[in-house]
Amino acid sequence: MDDDCPFCLIGRGDIDQDMVAFRTDRVFVSMAQKQRPANPGHVLVCPVTHATTLHTVEPSLLAEVFNVVTTLTRIAPAAFGAVGTTVLNNNDAPDQVISHLHVHVIPRFAGDDLTIPNPDRSPTPRDFRAHLTAQLRQALLGR
């Protein structure tokens, strides 16, 4: 664990538990701080322990991360009305702000014109993110 890493703090349960839609002992799903208006429901799948890159994570943990990613891609239509998803990971990208492994799952909608990276730099209001988290939790219960 890294005491300065926000994803480690979330993983330990120290902050933002209202933004965590799903958790196992080793992986958690958190609503992304920045939500594109045309792609609500953008989440991050992270290991609880501090890891920085895909190629440094032990295979069983990596499999668990991507099993959760797979579940999220399957339920995005029920949770958010999406028609599909985009899955991505920044592995030591030059513009990466947080050095903790995380996989983005972004709901997709017809005509959404998804732009990567997200040009919007301001966080989405917490109450809207909490609403999206509740929608995702409900869809996960019904899976």
C-alpha positions as CSV (number, residue, x, y, z in Angstrom):
1,M,0.0,0.0,0.0
2,D,1.0,3.5,-0.7
3,D,-0.1,6.0,1.9
4,D,-0.2,8.9,-0.7
5,C,-2.1,6.9,-3.4
6,P,-5.8,7.8,-3.6
7,F,-6.7,4.4,-5.0
8,C,-4.9,2.7,-2.0
9,L,-6.9,4.9,0.3
10,I,-10.1,3.8,-1.4
11,G,-9.0,0.2,-1.5
12,R,-8.4,0.3,2.3
13,G,-11.8,1.8,2.8
14,D,-10.4,5.1,4.2
15,I,-12.1,7.4,1.7
16,D,-14.9,7.5,-0.9
17,Q,-16.7,4.3,0.0
18,D,-19.9,5.9,-1.3
19,M,-18.3,5.8,-4.8
20,V,-17.4,2.0,-4.6
21,A,-20.0,0.0,-6.4
22,F,-18.4,-3.4,-6.0
23,R,-15.6,-4.9,-3.8
24,T,-13.8,-8.2,-3.3
25,D,-10.9,-8.8,-1.0
26,R,-8.5,-8.0,-3.9
27,V,-10.4,-5.7,-6.4
28,F,-12.8,-2.8,-6.2
29,V,-14.9,-0.8,-8.7
30,S,-15.1,3.0,-8.2
31,M,-17.0,5.6,-10.1
32,A,-14.6,7.8,-12.0
33,Q,-14.3,11.3,-10.8
34,K,-14.7,12.7,-14.2
35,Q,-17.9,11.6,-16.1
36,R,-18.3,12.6,-19.7
37,P,-21.9,13.9,-20.2
38,A,-22.4,11.6,-23.1
39,N,-20.9,8.5,-21.3
40,P,-22.3,8.4,-17.7
41,G,-21.2,5.4,-15.7
42,H,-17.5,5.5,-16.4
43,V,-15.8,3.3,-13.7
44,L,-12.4,2.3,-12.7
45,V,-11.5,-1.3,-11.7
46,C,-8.5,-1.4,-9.4
47,P,-6.6,-3.9,-7.3
48,V,-6.8,-3.2,-3.6
49,T,-3.0,-3.6,-3.2
50,H,-0.7,-1.0,-4.8
51,A,0.3,-2.1,-8.3
52,T,1.4,0.3,-11.0
53,T,1.4,-1.6,-14.3
54,L,-0.3,-4.6,-16.0
55,H,2.9,-6.5,-16.5
56,T,3.9,-6.4,-12.8
57,V,0.7,-7.8,-11.4
58,E,0.6,-11.5,-10.5
59,P,-1.5,-13.5,-12.9
60,S,-4.3,-14.5,-10.5
61,L,-4.9,-10.9,-9.5
62,L,-4.8,-9.7,-13.1
63,A,-7.4,-12.4,-13.9
64,E,-9.6,-11.2,-11.1
65,V,-9.4,-7.6,-12.3
66,F,-10.4,-8.6,-15.8
67,N,-13.2,-10.9,-14.6
68,V,-14.7,-7.9,-12.9
69,V,-14.1,-5.8,-16.1
70,T,-16.0,-8.5,-18.1
71,T,-18.9,-8.4,-15.7
72,L,-19.1,-4.6,-16.0
73,T,-19.1,-4.8,-19.8
74,R,-22.0,-7.3,-19.6
75,I,-24.2,-5.2,-17.3
76,A,-23.5,-1.7,-18.7
77,P,-26.7,-1.9,-20.7
78,A,-28.8,-2.7,-17.7
79,A,-27.1,-0.2,-15.4
80,F,-26.8,2.8,-17.7
81,G,-28.8,2.0,-20.9
82,A,-25.5,1.8,-22.8
83,V,-25.2,0.0,-26.1
84,G,-21.6,-1.1,-25.5
85,T,-18.4,-0.2,-23.6
86,T,-14.8,0.9,-24.2
87,V,-12.2,-0.7,-22.0
88,L,-8.8,0.8,-21.6
89,N,-5.7,1.0,-19.4
90,N,-3.0,3.6,-19.3
91,N,0.2,1.7,-18.6
92,D,2.9,4.3,-17.6
93,A,1.3,6.8,-20.0
94,P,3.0,10.2,-20.0
95,D,-0.2,12.0,-19.0
96,Q,-1.1,9.6,-16.2
97,V,-1.8,11.4,-13.0
98,I,-2.2,8.4,-10.5
99,S,0.4,5.6,-10.7
100,H,-1.9,2.8,-9.5
101,L,-3.2,0.2,-11.9
102,H,-6.7,0.9,-13.0
103,V,-8.8,-0.3,-15.9
104,H,-11.4,2.1,-17.3
105,V,-14.8,0.8,-18.3
106,I,-16.7,3.5,-20.2
107,P,-20.3,3.0,-21.2
108,R,-21.0,3.8,-24.9
109,F,-24.0,5.3,-26.5
110,A,-25.0,5.9,-30.1
111,G,-23.5,9.2,-31.3
112,D,-21.5,9.8,-28.1
113,D,-18.3,10.8,-30.0
114,L,-16.1,9.5,-27.3
115,T,-12.8,11.4,-27.1
116,I,-9.7,9.9,-25.3
117,P,-8.2,11.3,-23.2
118,N,-11.2,13.1,-21.6
119,P,-10.9,16.8,-22.5
120,D,-12.9,17.8,-19.4
121,R,-10.6,18.3,-16.5
122,S,-13.2,19.2,-13.8
123,P,-14.7,16.5,-11.5
124,T,-18.3,15.6,-11.9
125,P,-20.5,16.6,-8.9
126,R,-20.4,14.0,-6.1
127,D,-24.1,13.6,-5.9
128,F,-24.4,12.6,-9.6
129,R,-21.5,10.1,-9.2
130,A,-23.3,8.7,-6.1
131,H,-26.5,8.3,-8.2
132,L,-24.5,6.4,-10.9
133,T,-22.9,4.2,-8.2
134,A,-26.3,3.3,-6.9
135,Q,-27.5,2.4,-10.4
136,L,-24.5,0.2,-10.9
137,R,-24.9,-1.5,-7.5
138,Q,-28.5,-2.3,-8.4
139,A,-27.6,-3.8,-11.8
140,L,-24.9,-5.9,-10.1
141,L,-27.4,-7.3,-7.7
142,G,-29.6,-8.4,-10.6
143,R,-26.8,-10.0,-12.6
